[in-house]
Amino acid sequence: MSYTDPVAFAATRHRIVINLSGGKDGVIAGARAMDAARRAGVADRVWTAHASLGPMEWPAVTVDGVRWPSASELAAQHSQILGVPPERHIEVRRTRQVDGRTVPFDLLTFIAERGDWPWLGQARTCTGPWKTKMVFGAFTEQVRALRKEVQGPLMFANVLGLRAEESRDRRNRQVWRRTTDNSHRVVDEWLPAHQVSTADVWAWTLAEEVPYHWCYDSHPGAGDRRGSSRCSCSTCTLASHRDLLLGVARRPRLAELCALVERVRQVPFNPNITMAELIEQSRRPDAPDPGVRVEENADFERMERDVHAALRRPPTYESKARTGSAPLLHATGGCGTCTLTM
């Protein structure tokens, strides 16, 4: 498979799905994909999708009476800016059945149950099952309907805002890469902004007056882009050290919950540093000023209860990263924090 012309590529797709995280990179990739789709005359085939990670995402905050939107809310705004009708924007979030009810299933709850963190080089449990599979599962009904009209497999483009400048792994990614190929569906990953620099992303964002998430600034509304460098999970195990210090200071309750998981499961949050160490470092005078501290909402508190409940049970996976040979501290009362009111 080899493509060189974005317009010709777009013309061959039955669906073009632009993944929007609420971050700066997804929207510029989406704008380039939408431009190609318009030039190919297939803009009506473009959909946008946000795979929500619930309380692990950057939430909304209110400062001095001004409300700054959450990542999910901003993803929906970005979709409208791209010119996609609201009915063609979908938000998906992982759920599960508990006592006959459908309830949110949060990533940190899964980590607590599993007893392992999604490190680079290990199983990336925070991507495929929580994002890609959720997004494409939402298109199953469309696939069934379209297959009655189309001979052969449906051709999908999965548009992502991954850029070469971000990491060695992303630098080695191809702009077009086939990820699914069967009799029902062919999916090609497409990275329209792969070669765009961070400086150029911000230049485009400001020139086009595209709203960006408050986490990028030193404090909401500062307009200085001196906050987090990435708008991923608030406490992403793969984030830079400075981003982690900011995330810990901006969301202290989430940081403490991660530290609890780390302590009970005896698996460090990151192969190079523990969450406990990050919390301690975030309190030092030379640590970055958080600018704002999040007041967690009811959705976070529900996740908090679920995590505490999960830690009372044995892990479902024996992590190779466990520290020491001591017994795990599940269901023994050894973790005083787990005795909090559920």
C-alpha positions in Angstrom: 0.0 0.0 0.0 1.4 3.4 -1.0 -0.3 6.8 -1.0 1.1 10.2 -1.8 -1.9 12.4 -2.6 -4.3 13.2 0.4 -7.1 14.2 -2.0 -6.9 11.0 -4.0 -6.7 9.0 -0.8 -9.8 10.8 0.7 -11.8 10.2 -2.5 -11.4 6.4 -2.0 -12.8 6.4 1.6 -16.4 5.5 2.5 -15.8 7.0 6.0 -13.1 9.4 7.2 -13.0 9.4 11.0 -11.1 12.2 12.7 -10.1 11.4 16.2 -10.3 14.5 18.5 -8.9 14.5 22.0 -9.5 18.1 22.8 -5.7 18.7 22.2 -3.9 20.9 19.8 -2.7 18.1 17.4 -5.9 16.4 16.7 -7.6 19.5 15.4 -4.8 20.5 13.0 -4.7 17.0 11.7 -8.5 17.1 11.3 -8.4 20.4 9.5 -5.9 19.0 6.9 -8.0 15.8 6.5 -11.2 17.9 6.1 -9.5 20.1 3.5 -8.6 17.0 1.5 -12.1 15.6 1.8 -13.6 18.9 0.6 -11.3 19.0 -2.4 -12.2 15.4 -3.2 -15.9 16.2 -2.8 -16.5 13.8 0.1 -16.8 16.1 3.1 -20.2 14.4 3.8 -18.3 11.2 4.6 -16.3 12.8 7.4 -17.1 12.0 11.1 -15.3 13.1 14.2 -14.9 11.0 17.4 -13.8 11.5 20.9 -12.9 8.5 23.0 -13.4 9.8 26.5 -11.4 8.5 29.4 -13.8 10.1 31.9 -12.2 11.5 35.1 -8.7 10.7 33.8 -9.0 13.5 31.2 -8.5 17.1 31.9 -11.8 18.4 33.3 -13.4 21.8 33.1 -12.4 24.4 35.7 -14.0 27.8 36.7 -11.6 30.6 37.5 -12.8 34.1 38.5 -16.3 33.3 37.2 -15.1 32.1 33.8 -15.6 28.4 32.9 -12.9 26.7 30.9 -14.2 23.6 29.1 -13.1 20.0 29.6 -11.3 18.0 27.0 -14.5 16.3 25.9 -16.3 19.6 25.5 -13.4 21.1 23.5 -13.3 18.0 21.2 -17.0 18.7 20.4 -16.2 22.4 19.7 -13.3 21.4 17.5 -15.6 19.2 15.5 -17.9 22.1 14.8 -14.9 24.4 13.9 -13.9 21.7 11.3 -17.4 22.0 9.8 -18.7 18.6 10.9 -22.4 18.7 11.8 -23.2 17.8 15.4 -24.9 14.6 14.4 -21.7 13.4 12.9 -19.6 13.8 16.1 -19.6 10.9 18.4 -18.3 10.5 22.0 -17.6 7.0 23.2 -16.7 5.9 26.7 -16.1 2.4 28.0 -18.7 0.9 30.2 -19.6 -2.5 31.8 -22.5 -4.3 33.4 -22.7 -4.3 37.2 -25.7 -5.8 38.8 -27.7 -5.5 35.6 -26.8 -1.8 35.1 -24.6 -0.2 32.6 -22.0 1.9 34.4 -18.7 3.7 33.4 -15.6 1.6 33.5 -12.7 3.9 34.1 -9.1 3.4 33.1 -7.7 3.8 36.7 -10.3 1.3 37.9 -9.0 -1.1 35.3 -5.4 -0.4 36.3 -6.3 -1.0 40.0 -8.0 -4.3 39.1 -5.2 -5.5 36.8 -2.4 -4.4 39.1 -0.3 -2.9 36.3 0.4 0.4 34.6 0.4 1.0 30.8 4.1 1.7 30.3 5.8 2.1 26.9 7.2 -1.3 25.9 4.6 -3.1 27.9 0.9 -3.8 27.0 -0.5 -0.4 26.0 -3.8 -1.1 27.7 -4.7 2.6 27.6 -4.9 2.9 23.9 -6.5 0.1 21.8 -9.2 -1.2 24.2 -10.0 2.3 25.5 -9.8 4.4 22.4 -9.5 2.7 19.0 -11.8 -0.3 19.6 -14.4 2.0 21.2 -14.4 4.4 18.3 -14.7 1.7 15.6 -17.2 -0.2 17.6 -19.4 2.8 17.4 -19.5 2.5 13.6 -20.6 -1.1 13.5 -24.2 -0.3 12.6 -23.0 2.0 9.8 -20.8 -0.7 8.5 -23.8 -3.1 8.4 -26.0 -0.5 6.6 -23.4 0.5 4.1 -22.4 -3.0 3.2 -25.9 -3.3 1.6 -24.9 -0.5 -0.7 -21.2 -1.1 -1.3 -19.6 -4.1 -3.0 -16.6 -5.3 -1.2 -15.2 -4.1 2.1 -15.8 -0.6 3.4 -12.8 1.7 3.2 -12.1 3.7 6.4 -9.6 6.4 7.1 -8.6 6.7 10.8 -7.2 10.2 11.2 -4.9 10.8 14.2 -3.0 13.8 15.4 0.3 12.0 15.9 3.4 14.0 14.9 7.0 13.0 14.2 8.4 15.6 16.6 6.8 14.1 19.7 8.8 10.9 20.1 11.1 8.4 18.3 8.2 6.0 18.0 6.0 8.6 16.3 8.8 9.8 14.1 9.0 6.3 12.6 5.3 6.0 11.9 4.2 6.2 8.3 1.7 8.9 7.2 -0.5 6.1 5.9 -0.6 2.6 7.5 -3.0 -0.2 7.0 -4.3 -1.4 10.4 -7.3 -3.6 9.4 -7.9 -5.6 6.3 -10.8 -8.1 6.1 -13.9 -8.8 4.0 -16.0 -6.3 6.0 -13.7 -3.3 6.6 -10.3 -1.9 5.5 -8.9 0.7 7.8 -5.9 2.9 6.9 -4.4 5.1 9.7 -3.7 8.6 8.4 -1.5 11.2 10.0 -2.0 14.4 8.1 0.0 16.5 10.5 2.9 14.1 10.9 5.6 16.4 9.7 4.2 19.6 11.3 6.4 21.1 14.1 5.1 22.1 17.5 5.9 25.7 16.7 3.9 25.5 13.5 1.0 23.8 15.3 0.8 26.8 17.7 1.2 29.3 14.9 -1.7 27.7 13.0 -3.8 27.5 16.1 -3.4 31.2 17.0 -3.7 32.4 13.4 -7.0 30.5 12.9 -8.2 31.5 16.4 -8.9 27.9 17.3 -9.7 27.5 21.1 -7.2 25.3 22.9 -7.4 23.6 26.3 -6.7 25.5 29.5 -4.1 22.9 30.6 -1.6 24.3 28.0 -1.3 27.6 29.8 0.4 28.4 33.1 -3.1 29.1 34.4 -6.5 29.2 32.6 -6.7 32.3 30.4 -3.0 33.2 30.5 -2.5 32.6 26.8 1.2 31.9 27.3 1.3 28.1 26.4 3.6 27.6 29.5 1.5 24.8 31.1 1.3 21.2 30.0 3.0 20.3 26.7 0.4 17.6 26.0 -3.3 17.4 26.6 -3.5 13.7 27.3 -4.4 11.9 30.6 -3.9 14.3 33.5 -1.4 11.8 34.9 -0.1 9.9 31.9 2.7 7.4 32.7 4.4 8.5 29.5 4.3 12.2 30.1 7.4 14.4 30.5 8.6 15.0 34.0 7.4 18.6 34.0 4.0 17.7 32.7 3.7 15.1 35.5 4.6 17.6 38.2 2.0 20.0 36.8 -0.6 17.2 36.6 0.1 16.1 40.2 -0.1 19.7 41.5 -3.2 20.6 39.5 -5.1 17.4 40.4 -3.8 16.4 43.9 -6.8 14.1 44.6 -6.1 12.1 41.4 -2.4 12.0 42.2 -3.1 10.6 45.7 -5.5 8.0 44.2 -2.7 6.9 41.7 -0.3 6.7 44.6 -2.7 4.5 46.5 -2.9 2.1 43.5 0.9 2.1 43.3 1.3 1.4 47.0 -1.3 -1.3 47.3 -0.3 -3.1 44.0 3.4 -2.5 44.6 4.0 -1.6 41.0 5.6 1.8 40.4 3.6 4.4 38.4 6.5 4.8 36.0 9.7 2.8 35.5 11.8 5.8 36.3 9.8 7.5 39.2 7.0 6.6 41.5 3.8 8.7 42.0 4.8 9.1 45.6 8.1 10.8 44.5 6.2 13.0 42.0 3.9 14.2 44.7 6.8 15.0 47.0 8.7 16.8 44.2 5.6 18.8 43.2 5.6 20.4 46.6 9.1 21.7 46.4 9.8 25.5 45.9 11.4 24.9 42.5 8.4 22.8 41.2 6.3 24.5 38.4 3.4 26.6 39.7 0.2 24.7 38.9 -1.7 28.0 38.4 -5.0 26.2 39.3 -6.2 23.2 41.4 -9.1 21.2 40.1 -12.1 20.7 42.3 -13.1 17.1 41.4 -16.7 16.3 40.5 -19.1 13.5 41.2 -17.8 11.4 38.3 -14.3 11.5 39.9 -15.7 10.5 43.3 -17.5 7.5 41.7 -14.2 6.4 40.1 -12.5 6.9 43.5 -15.0 4.5 45.1 -14.6 2.0 42.3 -10.8 2.1 42.7 -11.0 1.6 46.5 -13.2 -1.4 45.9 -10.9 -2.9 43.3 -7.9 -2.6 45.6 -9.7 -4.8 48.2 -9.5 -7.7 45.7 -6.4 -9.6 44.4 -5.0 -8.3 41.1 -6.1 -10.0 37.9 -2.6 -9.9 36.5 0.8 -10.7 38.0 2.9 -7.7 37.0 6.6 -8.3 36.2 7.2 -4.9 37.5 6.2 -5.6 41.1 8.7 -4.4 43.6 10.0 -6.7 46.3 8.7 -10.1 47.3 6.2 -9.0 50.0 2.6 -10.2 49.7 0.3 -7.9 48.0 -1.8 -5.7 50.3 -5.2 -6.6 49.0 -8.2 -7.4 51.3 -6.0 -7.4 54.5 -6.7 -3.9 55.9 -3.0 -3.2 55.4 -3.9 -0.1 53.3 -5.4 2.4 55.7 -6.5 4.6 52.9 -8.8 1.9 51.6 -10.9 2.0 54.8 -12.3 5.4 53.7 -16.0 5.6 53.4 -17.1 4.0 50.2 
